[in-house]
Amino acid sequence: MRRVAVTGIGVVAPLGVGAAEVYRNAHAGRSAIHRLDASFAHRLLAPLAASVPAFDGAAHFEPPKLRMLDRVSQFALVAANQALADAGNDRQPFDRALAGVFVGTGMGGAHTSDDGYQTLYGDGSDRIKPYTVLMGMHNAPAAWIGIEHGLRGANLTYSTACSSSAVAIGEAWLRVARGELDLALAGGAEAPLSFGSLKAWEALHTLAAIDAAEPSASCKPFSKNRSGMVLGEGAAMLALEPWESAVARGAAIHGEIVGYGLATDAGHITRPSVEGQAAAMRAALHSAGLEPTAIDAINAHGTGTQANDAVETAAIKAVFGARAQRIPVSATKAVHGHLLGAAGALEAVLSLLAMQHGAALPTMHLRVPDPECDLDCVPNVARDGLDLRTMLSNSFAFGGTNAVLVLRAAPGTDARRAGQRPAPP
């Protein structure tokens, strides 16, 4: 198996566009959660969202192309373009037959589906947009990335609900590590902030109530007074390539993926399982050839629902034993919302950046401790000056597919502590 380097990062997220802005806002604990400003907001019980600020597809795509792109594909393409540019692969030739695309999405073209249903059933029309199928299909984001850059290797879409993009990254890592590909763009995209999607999630009783005093603090992972999650949108993509070739071409390396674990609850469609989550963490550690003592920090799934946070706490304790309460655990959905199928990719990005900067990111709005969630959840303020070399990033999902990534920092502890991106070894 080859070592796999992360040489490029692209992000379009509620916290901003581009890795530097997204990390800066996550580190500062600036919440992107807000009252939803939409024509249908009054029909929602708790009109909250974490949307990408001031994103205009027309600024990125010509009109003929834009007409064929659902918002989810727009996010995915912009993030993929950033990742390739960051890796330097857009400036030098590479074998496109050995370059693949791996994208996770839970809901695909939700806006297109909503628009089509409204036209047919609401407006009574018998005609909908001619590109409805092409815009709404789940594999559209991955397909467009492949078309945009002429990537002719494996092009795969994963839809395992909230673990989709973690699965996509893990599966891409396997192909690069096994020598099947020399480059993979891997991550996720989601655009679920349509009326139909929000009402569907509302019906599941998983969405947070509005914090009347501070709406931006409505998502409270691991807090006793947590009431649910807030949906977010966006995309995050990583460029993965063999470590040796990245070093040989002088690429700056963000870090590496060293392990990936999967396990399925196989118990209940929505109720999480301590055993399933713990099994995924153990599988990831086994894949990386690491003992639990090697993990310096965890980016939790941490949705802010009563069930998830308690179960995840118990699962972390089951894997790490007495040491569990000494490991910094960050739940960043408190500020960027739950990006569903794209959440794992965004949180993998934040984990890599946190290791570069030597900081455990804060779990915001944790003001009322929950005795049942008694981990070191880094409440409300980032913890700087840490030597973080290896992290877990947890992604758990409705349907029971649990995916865990093991991420390692690139060499250069001093550079990480100085807030600089380390040079390749």
PyMOL commands that set and color helices and strands:
alter all, ss='L'
color gray80, all
select helices_A, chain A and resi 19-28+41-43+57-59+63-66+71-87+96-98+110-122+132-136+140-149+161-177+195-203+215-217+243-248+274-288+292-294+306-326+333-336+340-357+413-417
alter helices_A, ss='H'
color red, helices_A
select strands_A, chain A and resi 4-13+16-17+34-35+48-49+99-104+155-158+183-190+234-242+255-264+297-299+329-330+390-395+401-409
alter strands_A, ss='S'
color yellow, strands_A
deselect
rebuild
show_as cartoon
